[in-house]
């Protein structure tokens, strides 16, 4: 971490509560959480915003993770690629399936609806200003509601924001997210090397 942040032993109030909750869930405090404490007033706001986006997400956890992996690849964010690739192994059934999505989601055996979702997410990361109403019409034709389209956009755009912030302040992956498989780890190293 490049910035001075609040250590676990020094946390008080809302920051301490957030730290305690994350530690009870994961066994550690993520750098992605701690980095916001360079502005301690922002961590509770960020956490609340992030939790609300996820709690109201009209698609499944698997879709959140797929969108995030594709977004992380193009940001590019190694940290987020490491975290979400690990989570997707269970969702997709194998590292090979995750690698196939990472290489090219269009040929990875996903459903046409999932491919449409990820193509939209990819376009948001690469060139959101290039999105036209025809892109939205295509998503509707694929079976997405306007709320779901909004959620795809929120998930992809949110990843652009947080991934770039994490890199900008030096937040890096915890050991739990660094895969032992060198080939897998190399594939997910899309930005900064760790």
N, C-alpha and C positions, 0 to 999 in steps of 0.2 A: 504494500500500500504506500503510495507516494505522500499521502496526507496524514496529518495527525488526526486520529479518530479516538472514540471513547472505548477504552479497554473494558472487558467484561467486569472486572473488579471495581471499576470506577463508574459504572453505569448507575443512574438513579432515575426515578420517576418512570415516564413512558418508555424511555430507552431501555431501562432495566427490565420492564415487563415484556417488551418485544424480544429482548435477548433471551430472557428466561423461557419464553414460549418456544422460540426457535431451538434453543438448546435441548429442551425436553422432546422436541420432535425429531431433530437430526443428530443430537449429541454434540453439536458444535454451533458456533455463530458464523454464518457465512460472511465472507468479505463483502458480498453484494449487499448485505444488511449494514455491516459496520461502516462501510464507506460513506453512508449518508450522515453519519454522526459528526463529520467535519462541520456540518450545520445541524446540530442536534434537534433543532425545531422541525427539521424536514423529515426525520425518520418516521415519526408517527403519521404524518400527512401522507408520505409515500406508502407506508404500510397499509394505511386505510384505503388509499386509492387502488393499490394493487389488489388488495383483498376484495374490494367491491367489483373490480373488473372481472376477477376470477369467479367470484360467487355468482354473479349474474350472467356468466358466459353461457350462451345458449347452445353451444356445441359441447362435445365431451372433452375430458382430460386428454385423451389421445389426440384429438384435433388441436388442442392448445399446444401440445408438445410438438406435433408435426409442423405447425405454423412457426413455432419458435425455432425449431432446428433449421428450417429453410431460411428464416430471417437471419439467424445467427451466421449462417454460411455467407450471406451476402453483405452483412454489416461491414466487415467480418468480425465475429467475436469468438475467439477460441474458448474463453471462459463459458459462455452460454452454450456453445456447441458441445463442450465436455459435459456440462450438467444435463442438458436435455437429451443427448445421445444415450447417456446412462439410463435415464428414465424411460426412453423409448424401447430399449432392449426388451423389457417386459411386455410392453404394448404390442410390439411387432413380432416378438418371438425369438429373435436372434440378432446378433451383431451384424450378420450378413444382410439381414433385412434393413437394418438401420443404415448400413453403408450404401445399399442400393438406393434408398430414398435420398441420402446425402449426395450421391453421385448424380442422379437424375430421377427426381420423383415421378417424372412422366413415364418412365419405363420400369418402375419398381414394383409393379403389380398392385398398385393402389386402385381404388374404384375411380371411375370417371368423375364422380362428384368430389372426391378428395383431390384429384389432380386439378380440377377447376379451382378449388379452394386455395391450393398451394400456388397455382399460377397467379392468382390475384394477390396473395401475400407476397410473392416474389416481386411482382410489379410494384407493389407499395414500397418495398425496400429499395428497389433499383431506380424507380422513377414514378413516384406517386403523381406527379403533375401530368404524366402521360395517360392516366386512367380516364376513360371516357364513359359516358352513360351506357354505351354498348357493352362495356365490361360488366357493368352491374346487371344489365339485361341478360347477359350470358350466365351469370351466377343464378339469377332467378330461374332461368330455363333449366339449370342443373338441379334445381330443387331447393335453393336457399331462400329463406325469408329475409326481409330487409333487416330484421334484428340480427340474424345470423351473419349477414354481410357486414353489418356494423361491427359485430364482434370479431370477425376475421380482421377487419381493418384496425380495430383497437389493439388486438393481440400483436399484429405485425408492427404497427407504429410504436406501440409501447416497447417492444423489443429493440427497435432502433434507438429509442431514447435511452433506455437503461443500459444496453450493451455498450453504447458509446460513452456513457457516463462512467461505467465500470472501468473501461480501458483508460479513460482520461485521468482517473484518479489512482490507477494502479491496483485495482481489485483483481485478484487472481484466484484460480481454482483451488479448492481444498483437496486434500489427498483422496478423499472419498470419491471424487469425480474424475480422477486421473486414472485412466484405464491401464491395466498391466500389459495389454496387447499393444505392442509397438505399432503395428500396422493400423489398427483402429485409432489409436491416439494420434498418429501422423495424419490420418484422413480428417480427423476432427480439429486439427491445428490449422484453422482457416485464417487466423490473424496472428496476434502475438504468440510467440513460443514460450513455453514454460518448462 
